[in-house]
């Protein structure tokens, strides 16, 4: 089943064909670790985690890199405010990021390069750009000369002059042209810095990704992905410096960009007070519900986040897990689980997660209605389709009893349910109703059915 991906550079969907099927390379821009990330920062990692799952089905030797930016002016500011070295800030929030991503069901990348561990390759790339006439040193800085690269602006599809004006770039006296961007900048004694041919300094943001890509994936990679907000100037600048540093070789063959997240129709921003941090959302809602919301929109389109969207996601997962709970005694076939063709076909069509989720709902309906002879295959299909999307991977009982923000004592619940059963057997319905109300006050929902009484934790 061929994979088709929309290429932001060519502005059209193209059948994906890696340069080397035995080593497919993908690089995703990771976080700048100075604080907890917000839910918008998680959309790309969730979506490209699904893409990695899909690619590995077709190309088992995928090499997936997602970087950590651990030297940046925002980090410097955070460290200064906290009165500690930048390493304290970066280590704290790198670990927090990893924990947040793991909670959302995102597998760690194969490679997680850090900018500070690549200072030598960064300096070497800058030196090669100077030597080839694409960069120049001035006043302790090194800058890329945008005019030296004729194709600048191809990714964003606008005239370079418009891009420069739109970016409101700083026009410093040491720049030859207003659009030239920094590869290396000097550091004062109170800032982190490394020795270089241009003095003590630190790298610019854009050159870090180019150097890390080259170091781990090669001069030409198959896929480069990130948020659409990175298209200009970050990705545009990456293309320019990498192409020029590598003698004109193509830097990335496919560019994928995910749309931005809005909150109740408005852009997330600190000034509006609507920045929702993953760290906090995980305390309020089941992590799998957050992942499902992020998958419900097509990756190239904007996605609106709301409390209602999370509530709907919880309800959807309740329904799917209820099917799996009803099929708990049905044995699965030997691994690996089959991946339903309809789910895979949707993802092969430019990572169409909304269609894939619709197919998953149909699989849940089919499993709910399956007769005894078809239950094993139906359960396997539901779980196999869910696995490709990173969903339905926990035990159904765990979802119902621990999937919410409320913490309950399971032994206490079971004790109360036993008391309720005894009260009902003795026809003491007043006592039975009182126990139901006590459980409800604890955030526990009970359901009486043919299979006995089941309970679950009410989810936020």
N, C-alpha and C positions, 0 to 999 in steps of 0.2 A: 504494500500500500504506500504510494509515494507521498512524501511530505511536501507541502507547499507553504512558503512563508513570504509575507509581504516584506519587501526590501525597501527601507526608508530611503536608501541612496538612489535606487532606480525608480521608486514610486510605483511599483507594481508587484503583484504576487509572482513568485518564481519557484519552480520545482527545486527543492533543496538537493544539491549534489556536492558533498564535501570534496576537498582537494585530495584527501587521503582517507578512504573509508575505514582504514585501520587506526586512524588517529584524528578524530573529529575534535575541533577546538572551539570552545565558547568562553567568552569573557563577559562578565556582568559587572558594571560599576557598583561597588559596595559603599558602605557608610563612611562618613567622616565622624569619628568617635569622640564627641565632646559632650554628649548628653544622650538620654534615652531617645530612641527613634519614634516617630509618630506613625500612625497606621498607613499613611500614604507611602512612607518609605518601605513598607512591607509588601506593597502590591507587586512590584517588580520581582522580588525574590520568590513570592508565592507562584506567580505566573511562570517564571523561568525555571522554577523547580519542576513544574508540570512539563515544560518543554524538555528539560533534562531527562525526565522519566521517559518521555516519548522517544527522544533521540537514542537513548540507550537500548530501547527495544529494536531499533534498526541498526544502530552502530554501537556495539557494546564497549568499544574503546574510546568513548567520549572522554575528553579531558576538560573539566569545567572549572574555571577560575573566577573567584569573586574577591575583589581586593578590600583591604582596610586602609583608609587614609588616616594616618596617625601623625601627620605633621601638617598644621594648617593654622591660619590666624585665629579661627574660632576656638581651636584647642588652646592656643596660646592665651587667649582671653580668659577661658574657663580656668586654666591652671593659675593664672595670675590672681583671679578672684578667689580661688581656693587656697592660694598660698602654697602650692606644691609643684613638683616637677611635672612636665607634660605627660611623662610615662605613667604617673598615678592616674591621671584623667583617662588616658587612652586605654590602659589595661582594664580599668573599671568598666568603661562603656563598651569595650570590645567584648568582654565577657557577658555583659548585659545583653548586647545585640545577639550573641550566639544563643543565649538562653531564650530570648524572645522568638528568634527564628525557629529554634527547635520546638518550642511550644506550638507554633503554627504548623508543625509537621513538615518543615523545610529541611531536607537533608543537607548536611554540610557540603560545601564544594570540595572538589578534589584538591584544589590549591587555594590557599587564602593568603596571598602575598601582602606584606605590609610595606608601605612606602619607605619607612626609616631603615628597612633592611635592604634597600635597593639604591642607596646613595651612589655607590660606585657605578652601576649601570646607567643611572641617570646622568651623572657627570660625563660618562663616556658618550652617551647619545648627544648631549649638548655639544661636546667637542666635535663630534662628527658633523653636526649641523653648522657650526662655525666654519669648519674646514671646507664644507661644500658651498658656502656662501649664503646659507639660508638663515643664519643667526649672527648676531653681533653683540659684543660686550660694550657696556656703557655705564659709567658711574657705579661700578660694583654689581650691576645687573647684567643678565644676558637675556636678549629678546629675540623671538622669532620674527623674521621680516615677512609679513603676510604677502607683500607684493612679489616675493620671490616664488610663490606657489600659485600658478595660474588657475588651478581648479578650486581655489578657496571659495567656499560658499555653496559648493555642489550639494552637500548633504541637506542643508536647510533650504536650498532652492531660491535664495534671494541674492540680490546684488551685494557684494562685500561692503559697499558704502552704506547701504541701508542697515546691514547687520551691525556695523560699527556704531552707527547712530542709535540703533535700537538697544544696544548693549550698554550705552552710556559709559564707554570705556574711559579710563583715566588718561588724560593727555599729559604725559610727563615730559619734561624738557629733554630727557635722555632718549626719547623715542624718535626714530626716523620718521615713522608714520603713526597716526593715532591708533590704528588697529593692531599694531605690533603687540604681541603678548609675552608675558614674562616666563622664561624658562628657569631662571635662577635669580634670587634676590638676596641682598646682603642682610646679615643679622647683627643687631646690636648685642652687647654682652648679656642683656636680660632675656634674650630670645634664643631658642635652640638653633644651633648652627653647626656646619661641617666645613672642614677645610676643602678648598677647591682652587683651581687655577685663577679664580676671580675673587678670591678672598673668602673669609668665613661667611657662610650663608646657608640658604635652604632652598629646596626646589619649589618651583611653581606647581600648581595643582595638575595642570594638563600633562606635563612631561612625566609625572609619576606613573600614570596608567600606561602610557606608551612604553616606558622602560620595563614595567612589570609584565606587560603583554609579551614583549620581545624575549624577556628572560625565561618565561615559563611556557609560552605557546608558540613562539617563533615570529618571524618577520611578517608573515601573512597568516591571518586566522580565519576561521570559517564564519563565526558569528560574534558580533559585538552587540550587547544589549544594555538597555537602561531606560530611565524615564525620559519622556519627551522633553522635559525641562532641561535635559543635558545635551540636547541636540545642538544647540548653540549657546555658549561658545565651546563647551567642553569637548564634545565629540568632533565638532568641526576642527578644532585645534589639534586634537589627537590625530586626525587623518592627515592634516598638513605636516606636522612634525614627523610622524612615522613614515609617511610616504617619502619625504625628502631625506630622512636619515637612512632609508633603505634603498636609495638609488631609483626611486620611482615605482617600487613594487607596491601592489595593492595591499593596503593594511588589513581591512576586514571585508570579506566578500558579501556578507549579509549584515545589515544594520536593522535591529528590532527596537522599537520604542513603545513603551506602555504609556497609556493616557494617565492624566492626573486624577487625583481623588478630590472630590468636593464634599462639603458637609452641609446637608440640607440646602443644596443648590449654590453654596458659596465656597469660594476658595478657602482652604485652610490657611490660617495665618495667626501669628501671635497677637497681632493688633486686634483681631476680631475675637480672640480668646476661644477659638474653636479647634485648636491643635489637640488631637487625641493621641496620646502616647500608647504604644502597644503595651508597655509595662503596666499601665493602669487599666487598660481594657481587659487584659488577661485576668485581672482580679475581679472583674465584673461579669464577664461572659465566658462561656465555653470556648476554648481556643479553636476548636473545629468549626464553630459557627462563624468566627471571624474569618477563617480561611475560606469558607463557603461564600461569604459575602464578596470577598475579593475575587472570586472566580466567576461570579454571576454576570459580570459585564465582559464584553469582548476586550481583549487586552489593549487594542489600539484606540479604544474610545474612552472618554472620561467616565468616571464612575462616582455616583453620589452615595455617600455614606449617611446612614440615619439609624436611629434607634429602632425604627420599624423594620429596616432591612435586617438587622441582627435578630429581632424577634421572629421574623419570617424564616430566617436561616435555621434558628433553633427548632421551629415547628417542622421544617422540612426534615431535619436530621432526626427529630423524634419519630417521624413516620418511617423513615428508612431503618432506624435502629429497632423500631418495634417489629418490623418484618424479620430482622435478623434474630431478635429475641424469640420470636415465635418459631424460628427454625434452628434454635440453639442445639437441639438434639440430632439434627441432620448432619451426618459426617460429610466432610469435604473430600473431593478427589485428591489424588496425590499432587503435590506442588510441581510446577508452578500453576497458579490459578489462570484460567483462560481470560483473555481480554476480549470483551465483546467487540465485534467488528464495527458496530455502529458508533461506539464510544471512541474507538481509535480513529475511525474515519473523520469524525468531527474534529478531533485534535490535529489530524494530518492536514485539515483544511484551515491553515493559518491559525492554529491553536484556538479553535472555536469552542471555548469552554462553555458558553451558554448552551450550545447545542449538545455538547457532551453531557451536561447536567440534565438536560431534557431527556436524553437517552437513558441516563441513570435512573430517573424517575420512572420511566417505562419498565426498566428492569425490576425496580422495586414492586411495581404493580403486578408484573408477571410472577414474581416470587410469592407475592401475597396470595395469588389465585392458583398457584401451582398445585397439582394433585400429588399424591404420594410418590408416583413414579418420576415426576419432574422436579421435585423439590431440591435434590442435590445439585442438579445442573443450574437451576434458577438461583440458588444461594451462591454458587461458585461464580456465576456471571455477575451478580450484584457486587460481590466482594472484589472480583477482578477488575471491573470497571471503576469501582471506587478507588482501588489501589493506584491506578494510573493518574487519578486526580488528587491523590493524597487524602482521600476521605474514607470513612467507615473502617478505619484500621484499629479501633479499640474494641474491647469486648462490649457487647450490647448492654449487659448489666452495669458495667463500669460507666457507660454513658448516662444511664438513667440515675445511677446512685451517686456519681461523683462528677457529672459533667457540668454542674452549675457553679456559681460563685458561693453558694451556701454550703457550709460544712456541717455535716450531721454525724452523730454517733450511730453507726449501723447496728451495733448490738442493742442500743436503746430502742431503735426503731423496730427491730425484730421482736424484742420483748413486748413492746406495746401491741404489735400485731398479734402476738400469741394471746395476750390478754383480750384483745378484741375478738379473736376467734372463739375463745372460751365464753365470752359474754354473749356472743351470738348463739352459741350452742345452748346456752342456758336461757335463751330468749330474753336476755337483759339488753334490749335494744337501746335503752337510754344510755347505759354504760358504753355500749359499742359506738354510739354516735359521739359521745364525749371523747372517746379515744381518737376517733377520726378528726375531731376538731383540734385535739392536742397535737396530733401529727401535722395537721395543716398549719398550725402556728409555728411548728418547727421548720416549715418549708417543705414538707413531705406530702406528695400526692399519692393516694392509693387507688388501685384499680381492681375491682372484683370481677373475675371472669371464670371461664370454664377451667382454666389452668390454675385456679386459686387466686390468692390476693397478691398483686405485685405492687411495688412501690418505687417511686422515683423522686429525685430532688427537683423542686421547682427551679427553673432557670431564669436568670435575670434577662 
